[in-house]
Amino acid sequence: MPTRISTARTELRADCSSCYGLCCVALTFSRSADFAIDKPAGSPCPNLDDGFRCSIHRDLRPKGFQGCTVYDCFGAGQEITRRAGASWREQSGQQMFAALPVLRQLHELLWYLAEALEHKATRSIHADLRAAADRVETAARTPDLATVDVPAERAAVNELLLATSSLVRGNQPKKKDRRGADLIGKRLRGADLANANLRGAYLIAADLTNANLCQADLIGADLRDADLTNADLTGALFLTQSQVNAAHGNHTTKLPAALTRPSHW
């Protein structure tokens, strides 16, 4: 059966208008710079209205809920809502809440696989990528998502994503390998990080103004409060909307075509 993912990745984009606010109930909030309140898992956020819609959606940041603008369910919320259908009120809330993080992770893997398939450089492994996408898609359709071995799926897909990164970035000098590097608060203005391996790098509050991040592998990189003003992330590998939303940029920051410029930029 062919996978549903496409280059547009439409069904893997969060659509809050088609979800019954699952993340606003299922997830835990801890009072911090990202959340104005403490909220235990399973307890509805007080900002939810009677229709399970966020009443402050347009003002989340000024009202102290920056963390909500960073979270991305990769379309898992609306998919669980769709599956529940008209009978959602009779569904077990705990089952829906438990399904959310599982399906989110599977959708994230599908997002990465769809991106990998877009690159001409990965033609030699397209068959493997498509097979993996079909397998993950099948897992995502499992009625009882609690039975899915997500770590095993991640491990298998990660091997293909590593191969994708190598094929797309080509042979790079050792200085370009910054995998897992501690770059917190580093001054990297105008740095040439094109084709660099920044997988899992800590770039929290790093100054990346005018930096060249074209085709850099940014899977899992922590970009919270990083300054991407005028930075070029054209073709950046495995960059997600959540990572971009957590950073700062401006109207001249260049992003991959699949991502949207955050409103707070």
JOVENTA-V156167 format. One record per residue. N is the residue number from 1. BURIAL is b if it has 16 or more other ideal C-beta (glycine too) atoms within 10 Angstrom, else e. Layout:
BEGIN
n = (N/N)
burial = (BURIAL/BURIAL)
END
This chain:
BEGIN
n = (1/2/3/4/5/6/7/8/9/10/11/12/13/14/15/16/17/18/19/20/21/22/23/24/25/26/27/28/29/30/31/32/33/34/35/36/37/38/39/40/41/42/43/44/45/46/47/48/49/50/51/52/53/54/55/56/57/58/59/60/61/62/63/64/65/66/67/68/69/70/71/72/73/74/75/76/77/78/79/80/81/82/83/84/85/86/87/88/89/90/91/92/93/94/95/96/97/98/99/100/101/102/103/104/105/106/107/108/109/110/111/112/113/114/115/116/117/118/119/120/121/122/123/124/125/126/127/128/129/130/131/132/133/134/135/136/137/138/139/140/141/142/143/144/145/146/147/148/149/150/151/152/153/154/155/156/157/158/159/160/161/162/163/164/165/166/167/168/169/170/171/172/173/174/175/176/177/178/179/180/181/182/183/184/185/186/187/188/189/190/191/192/193/194/195/196/197/198/199/200/201/202/203/204/205/206/207/208/209/210/211/212/213/214/215/216/217/218/219/220/221/222/223/224/225/226/227/228/229/230/231/232/233/234/235/236/237/238/239/240/241/242/243/244/245/246/247/248/249/250/251/252/253/254/255/256/257/258/259/260/261/262/263/264/265)
burial = (e/e/b/b/b/e/e/e/b/e/b/b/b/b/e/b/e/e/b/b/b/b/b/b/b/b/b/e/b/e/e/e/e/b/b/b/e/e/b/e/e/e/e/e/b/e/b/b/e/e/e/e/e/b/e/b/e/e/e/b/e/e/e/b/b/b/b/b/b/b/b/b/b/b/b/b/b/b/b/b/b/e/e/b/e/e/e/e/e/e/b/e/e/e/e/b/b/e/b/b/b/b/b/b/b/b/b/b/b/b/b/b/b/b/b/b/b/e/b/e/e/b/e/e/b/e/e/e/b/b/e/b/b/b/b/b/b/e/b/b/e/e/e/e/b/e/e/b/e/b/e/e/b/e/e/e/b/e/e/b/b/e/b/b/b/e/b/b/b/e/e/e/e/e/e/b/e/b/e/e/b/e/b/e/e/b/e/b/e/e/b/e/b/b/b/b/b/b/b/e/b/b/b/b/b/b/b/b/b/b/b/b/b/b/b/b/b/b/b/e/b/b/b/b/b/b/b/b/b/b/b/b/b/e/b/b/b/b/b/b/b/b/b/b/b/b/b/b/b/e/e/e/b/b/b/b/e/b/e/e/e/b/e/e/b)
END
